[in-house]
């Protein structure tokens, strides 16, 4: 039994799994990892280059920063520019380009924009600054939803009225279905995001696997995790086994984290959601319930009427759908670099374009 993190990076174990994959595969398969953390592990460790030629890995919309709509960034900048506002966010959101600026630029003009590690840290700022309006940019998959929901729940419980959230939460299963139902779909199997499944479990993936005839494997993030997940998907594909099997045994349970799911359901409800570069996906997001509407920054400060357009040069939407690789974008490494990004996939620590640039996958 593997107990320690180093064992999930053991090159001997990795080589053994690679040999098993090579001995198992008999035909070409396209597998998508749905998590940006897995993408970076794959590119950093050269896993895609070590696999047999029959297996192609494509990168999905698994980076929450990358799929946050450009209009949310523009709304965030409008809110951060208001007088008497302290605007808070996770650090990687500060450099995500909006229509013509980012939050760092707004900060440089004198706005009080702060990087935080948790929405509860933002709530504490609100406690300490009762004369200020404190806004937290709440983005992410189901992974970050419990913490963002808890901050609103706690604010309501304490009667804190100077705290609110600008919410752009996305849900993974509807996005997976959207990709699978697309005429351009090439995906035949999924590595599901282990941290999302740690919260939500994998029950909601079972109907997807059956309907679209794709094996789905909740997978961790270390090289051995990823290789084992790939092996499990390949074995299932070779056997026409279209079900869900769990690689991430040390963290994920079928039912997920029930208390975390309950706090999500208490504060948020499912809604239609725009995904950056992909478009609107029905019932793929979360919004604040009516009973907590005082904590909805978009409504509280009337920025719902802001609408924005994507850069025509940026191909992040096609990349997020697994149709193209980052280095197939004409702007990659030229007009678009980490210092001058056109899209969020080049900004985020989990973005596919950032991974290709960092690890010099230029061709």
C-alpha positions as CSV (number, residue, x, y, z in Angstrom):
1,X,0.0,0.0,0.0
2,X,1.3,3.5,-1.0
3,X,1.4,5.8,2.1
4,X,3.7,8.7,1.2
5,X,3.7,11.3,-1.6
6,X,7.2,10.3,-2.9
7,X,5.9,6.9,-3.8
8,X,3.5,8.5,-6.2
9,X,6.5,10.0,-8.0
10,X,8.6,6.8,-8.0
11,X,10.1,6.4,-11.5
12,X,10.4,2.6,-11.1
13,X,6.6,2.4,-10.4
14,X,5.9,4.8,-13.2
15,X,8.0,2.7,-15.7
16,X,6.2,-0.5,-14.6
17,X,2.8,1.1,-15.3
18,X,4.0,2.5,-18.6
19,X,5.0,-1.0,-19.7
20,X,1.6,-2.4,-18.7
21,X,-0.1,0.3,-20.8
22,X,2.1,-0.6,-23.8
23,X,1.2,-4.2,-23.4
24,X,-2.5,-3.5,-23.0
25,X,-3.3,-1.0,-25.8
26,X,-4.2,-2.5,-29.2
27,X,-5.7,0.5,-31.1
28,X,-5.7,4.3,-31.0
29,X,-7.6,6.0,-28.1
30,X,-8.1,9.7,-27.2
31,X,-8.3,10.4,-23.5
32,X,-9.0,13.8,-22.0
33,X,-7.9,14.9,-18.5
34,X,-10.4,17.3,-17.1
35,X,-8.2,19.0,-14.5
36,X,-5.5,21.6,-15.0
37,X,-3.5,20.1,-12.2
38,X,-3.3,16.9,-14.1
39,X,-2.4,18.7,-17.3
40,X,0.6,20.3,-15.7
41,X,1.6,17.0,-14.2
42,X,1.4,15.4,-17.6
43,X,3.4,18.1,-19.4
44,X,5.9,18.6,-16.6
45,X,6.8,14.9,-16.4
46,X,6.5,14.3,-20.2
47,X,3.9,11.6,-19.6
48,X,2.3,12.3,-23.0
49,X,5.6,11.8,-24.7
50,X,6.3,8.5,-22.9
51,X,3.0,6.9,-23.7
52,X,2.7,4.5,-26.7
53,X,1.7,6.3,-30.0
54,X,-1.8,4.8,-29.9
55,X,-2.7,7.0,-26.9
56,X,-3.4,10.7,-27.4
57,X,-4.0,12.9,-24.4
58,X,-6.1,16.1,-24.9
59,X,-6.6,18.8,-22.4
60,X,-10.1,19.7,-21.2
61,X,-11.7,22.7,-19.5
62,X,-10.3,21.8,-16.2
63,X,-8.9,25.1,-15.1
64,X,-11.5,27.2,-13.2
65,X,-9.5,30.5,-13.8
66,X,-9.4,29.7,-17.5
67,X,-13.1,29.2,-17.9
68,X,-14.2,32.3,-15.9
69,X,-16.1,34.4,-18.5
70,X,-14.4,37.7,-19.6
71,X,-17.5,39.6,-18.5
72,X,-17.0,38.4,-14.9
73,X,-13.5,39.9,-15.0
74,X,-14.9,43.1,-16.4
75,X,-17.5,43.1,-13.6
76,X,-14.8,42.5,-11.0
77,X,-12.8,45.5,-12.3
78,X,-15.9,47.7,-12.2
79,X,-16.5,46.6,-8.6
80,X,-12.9,47.0,-7.6
81,X,-12.9,50.6,-9.0
82,X,-15.8,51.7,-6.8
83,X,-15.0,54.0,-3.8
84,X,-15.0,52.4,-0.4
85,X,-14.5,48.9,-1.7
86,X,-11.9,46.3,-0.7
87,X,-11.8,43.8,-3.6
88,X,-10.4,40.4,-2.7
89,X,-9.4,37.4,-4.9
90,X,-7.2,34.4,-5.3
91,X,-3.8,35.6,-6.6
92,X,-4.0,34.0,-10.1
93,X,-7.2,35.9,-10.8
94,X,-5.5,39.3,-10.6
95,X,-3.7,38.8,-13.9
96,X,-6.5,37.3,-16.0
97,X,-7.2,39.8,-18.8
98,X,-10.6,41.3,-19.2
99,X,-11.6,43.3,-22.2
100,X,-8.7,45.7,-21.9
101,X,-7.3,45.5,-18.4
102,X,-6.8,43.2,-15.5
103,X,-7.2,43.6,-11.7
104,X,-3.5,44.4,-11.2
105,X,-3.9,47.4,-13.5
106,X,-6.9,48.5,-11.5
107,X,-4.8,48.1,-8.3
108,X,-2.1,50.2,-9.8
109,X,-4.5,53.1,-10.2
110,X,-5.2,53.1,-6.4
111,X,-8.0,50.6,-6.0
112,X,-7.8,48.4,-2.8
113,X,-7.3,45.0,-4.5
114,X,-6.0,42.3,-2.2
115,X,-4.9,38.7,-2.8
116,X,-6.3,36.2,-0.3
117,X,-6.0,32.5,0.3
118,X,-9.6,31.9,1.4
119,X,-13.0,33.5,1.3
120,X,-13.0,33.3,5.1
121,X,-9.9,35.5,5.0
122,X,-12.0,38.0,3.1
123,X,-14.8,37.7,5.6
124,X,-12.3,38.5,8.4
125,X,-11.2,41.6,6.4
126,X,-14.9,42.7,6.4
127,X,-15.1,42.2,10.2
128,X,-12.0,44.4,10.7
129,X,-13.2,47.1,8.2
130,X,-16.9,47.6,9.0
131,X,-17.0,51.0,7.1
132,X,-15.8,49.3,3.9
133,X,-17.6,47.0,1.4
134,X,-15.5,43.8,1.1
135,X,-16.1,41.8,-2.1
136,X,-14.7,38.3,-2.8
137,X,-14.4,37.0,-6.4
138,X,-15.8,33.5,-5.9
139,X,-14.8,31.3,-8.9
140,X,-14.0,27.6,-9.3
141,X,-15.4,24.2,-9.7
142,X,-17.2,22.3,-7.1
143,X,-13.9,22.1,-5.2
144,X,-14.0,25.7,-4.0
145,X,-17.8,26.0,-3.7
146,X,-18.0,24.7,-0.1
147,X,-15.6,27.4,1.2
148,X,-17.3,30.1,-0.7
149,X,-20.7,29.0,0.5
150,X,-19.4,28.8,4.1
151,X,-18.2,32.4,4.0
152,X,-21.7,33.6,3.0
153,X,-23.4,31.3,5.5
154,X,-21.1,32.6,8.3
155,X,-21.6,36.2,7.3
156,X,-25.4,35.7,7.5
157,X,-25.1,33.9,10.8
158,X,-23.1,36.8,12.3
159,X,-25.1,39.5,10.7
160,X,-22.2,40.9,8.7
161,X,-23.6,43.2,6.0
162,X,-20.5,44.6,4.4
163,X,-19.4,41.4,2.8
164,X,-20.5,40.0,-0.6
165,X,-19.3,37.7,-3.4
166,X,-19.1,38.0,-7.2
167,X,-19.9,34.4,-8.1
168,X,-18.8,32.5,-11.2
169,X,-19.0,28.8,-10.2
170,X,-18.9,26.1,-12.8
171,X,-19.9,22.4,-12.6
172,X,-17.9,19.7,-14.3
173,X,-20.5,17.0,-15.4
174,X,-22.5,19.4,-17.7
175,X,-19.3,20.5,-19.4
176,X,-18.3,16.9,-20.0
177,X,-21.6,16.2,-21.6
178,X,-21.4,19.3,-23.8
179,X,-18.0,18.1,-25.1
180,X,-19.2,14.6,-25.7
181,X,-22.3,15.7,-27.6
182,X,-20.3,18.1,-29.9
183,X,-19.9,17.1,-33.5
184,X,-16.2,17.9,-33.1
185,X,-15.8,15.5,-30.1
186,X,-12.8,13.1,-30.2
187,X,-12.8,12.1,-26.5
188,X,-13.2,8.4,-25.8
189,X,-12.4,8.3,-22.1
190,X,-12.0,10.7,-19.2
191,X,-9.6,11.2,-16.4
192,X,-12.0,13.0,-13.9
193,X,-10.7,15.7,-11.5
194,X,-9.9,14.0,-8.2
195,X,-10.4,17.1,-6.1
196,X,-13.9,17.7,-7.6
197,X,-14.8,14.1,-6.9
198,X,-13.5,14.4,-3.4
199,X,-16.4,16.9,-2.8
200,X,-19.1,15.5,-5.1
201,X,-18.2,11.8,-5.4
202,X,-18.6,10.0,-8.7
203,X,-22.2,9.0,-8.7
204,X,-23.1,11.8,-11.1
205,X,-20.6,10.5,-13.6
206,X,-22.2,7.1,-13.9
207,X,-25.1,8.1,-16.2
208,X,-22.7,10.0,-18.4
209,X,-20.4,7.0,-18.8
210,X,-23.4,4.8,-19.7
211,X,-25.1,7.4,-22.1
212,X,-22.0,8.3,-24.1
213,X,-20.2,5.0,-23.8
214,X,-17.0,6.5,-22.2
215,X,-15.1,5.2,-19.3
216,X,-14.5,7.7,-16.5
217,X,-11.8,7.4,-13.9
218,X,-11.5,9.9,-11.0
219,X,-7.7,10.4,-10.8
220,X,-5.1,12.1,-8.6
221,X,-2.4,14.5,-9.7
222,X,1.0,12.9,-9.2
223,X,2.7,11.1,-12.1
224,X,1.9,7.6,-10.8
225,X,-1.7,8.7,-10.2
226,X,-2.1,9.9,-13.8
227,X,-0.4,6.9,-15.3
228,X,-2.5,4.5,-13.3
229,X,-5.6,6.5,-14.3
230,X,-4.6,6.2,-18.0
231,X,-4.1,2.5,-17.6
232,X,-7.5,2.0,-16.0
233,X,-9.2,4.0,-18.9
234,X,-7.3,2.0,-21.5
235,X,-8.2,-1.3,-19.9
236,X,-11.8,-0.3,-19.8
237,X,-11.8,0.9,-23.5
238,X,-10.2,-2.3,-24.6
239,X,-12.9,-4.3,-22.9
240,X,-15.8,-2.0,-23.9
241,X,-16.4,-1.3,-20.3
242,X,-18.2,2.1,-20.1
243,X,-18.4,2.6,-16.3
244,X,-16.7,4.7,-13.6
245,X,-13.8,3.3,-11.6
246,X,-11.9,5.2,-8.9
247,X,-8.1,5.6,-9.1
248,X,-7.9,8.2,-6.3
249,X,-8.7,5.8,-3.5
250,X,-6.9,7.7,-0.8
251,X,-9.2,10.7,-1.2
252,X,-12.4,10.0,-3.2
253,X,-15.5,8.1,-2.1
254,X,-18.5,7.3,-4.3
255,X,-20.8,9.5,-2.2
256,X,-18.3,12.3,-1.8
257,X,-18.3,14.7,1.1
258,X,-21.9,15.0,2.3
259,X,-21.4,18.0,4.7
260,X,-19.7,19.9,1.9
261,X,-22.5,19.1,-0.5
262,X,-25.1,20.3,2.1
263,X,-23.5,23.7,2.6
264,X,-23.3,24.2,-1.2
265,X,-27.0,23.3,-1.6
266,X,-27.9,25.6,1.3
267,X,-26.3,28.7,-0.2
268,X,-26.2,28.1,-4.0
269,X,-28.6,26.8,-6.6
270,X,-27.9,25.5,-10.1
271,X,-28.1,27.9,-13.0
272,X,-27.1,28.3,-16.7
273,X,-23.5,29.4,-16.9
274,X,-21.2,31.0,-19.5
275,X,-17.8,29.3,-19.9
276,X,-14.9,31.5,-21.3
277,X,-14.1,30.4,-24.8
278,X,-16.9,27.8,-24.9
279,X,-20.2,29.7,-24.4
280,X,-23.3,29.1,-22.4
281,X,-23.8,25.6,-21.0
282,X,-27.2,24.8,-19.5
283,X,-27.4,24.1,-15.7
284,X,-23.6,24.2,-15.5
285,X,-23.1,26.8,-12.8
286,X,-24.1,28.0,-9.3
287,X,-25.7,31.2,-8.2
288,X,-26.5,32.6,-4.8
289,X,-30.0,31.6,-3.5
290,X,-32.6,34.3,-3.0
291,X,-32.4,33.9,0.8
292,X,-28.8,35.1,0.7
293,X,-29.3,37.7,-2.1
294,X,-27.8,40.5,0.1
295,X,-24.4,38.7,-0.4
296,X,-24.6,38.8,-4.2
297,X,-22.2,41.5,-5.2
298,X,-23.5,41.7,-8.8
299,X,-27.0,42.5,-7.6
300,X,-25.9,44.6,-4.7
301,X,-23.8,46.9,-6.8
302,X,-25.8,46.6,-10.1
303,X,-23.1,45.4,-12.5
304,X,-25.3,42.7,-14.1
305,X,-25.6,44.7,-17.3
306,X,-21.9,44.5,-18.2
307,X,-21.3,42.2,-21.3
308,X,-18.0,41.6,-23.0
309,X,-16.5,39.9,-26.1
310,X,-13.5,37.5,-26.3
311,X,-10.3,38.3,-28.2
312,X,-10.6,37.0,-31.8
313,X,-6.9,36.0,-31.7
314,X,-7.2,33.7,-28.7
315,X,-8.1,30.0,-29.4
316,X,-8.5,29.1,-25.8
317,X,-12.0,27.9,-26.3
318,X,-10.9,25.4,-28.9
319,X,-8.0,24.3,-26.7
320,X,-10.3,23.9,-23.7
321,X,-12.5,21.6,-25.8
322,X,-9.5,19.4,-26.6
323,X,-9.8,20.1,-30.4
324,X,-6.3,21.8,-30.6
325,X,-3.2,21.9,-28.5
326,X,-1.8,25.2,-27.2
327,X,1.2,25.2,-29.5
328,X,-1.2,24.9,-32.5
329,X,-2.5,28.4,-31.8
330,X,-0.8,31.0,-34.1
331,X,-0.6,33.5,-31.3
332,X,1.1,31.0,-28.8
333,X,4.5,32.3,-27.7
334,X,4.2,35.4,-29.9
335,X,1.3,37.7,-29.3
336,X,0.4,35.6,-26.3
337,X,2.9,35.0,-23.5
338,X,2.6,34.8,-19.7
339,X,3.7,38.4,-19.5
340,X,1.2,39.5,-22.2
341,X,-1.6,36.9,-22.2
342,X,-4.5,37.0,-24.6
343,X,-6.5,34.5,-22.6
344,X,-6.8,32.9,-19.2
345,X,-5.2,29.6,-20.3
346,X,-1.9,31.5,-20.5
347,X,-2.4,33.2,-17.1
348,X,-3.5,30.5,-14.7
349,X,-1.1,28.2,-12.9
350,X,-3.3,25.4,-14.2
351,X,-3.8,26.6,-17.7
352,X,-2.8,24.4,-20.6
353,X,-1.1,27.2,-22.5
354,X,0.9,28.2,-19.5
355,X,2.0,24.6,-19.0
356,X,3.2,24.3,-22.7
357,X,5.0,27.7,-22.4
358,X,6.6,26.9,-19.1
359,X,7.9,23.5,-20.2
360,X,8.9,24.7,-23.6
361,X,6.4,22.7,-25.7
362,X,6.7,25.2,-28.5
363,X,6.2,22.8,-31.4
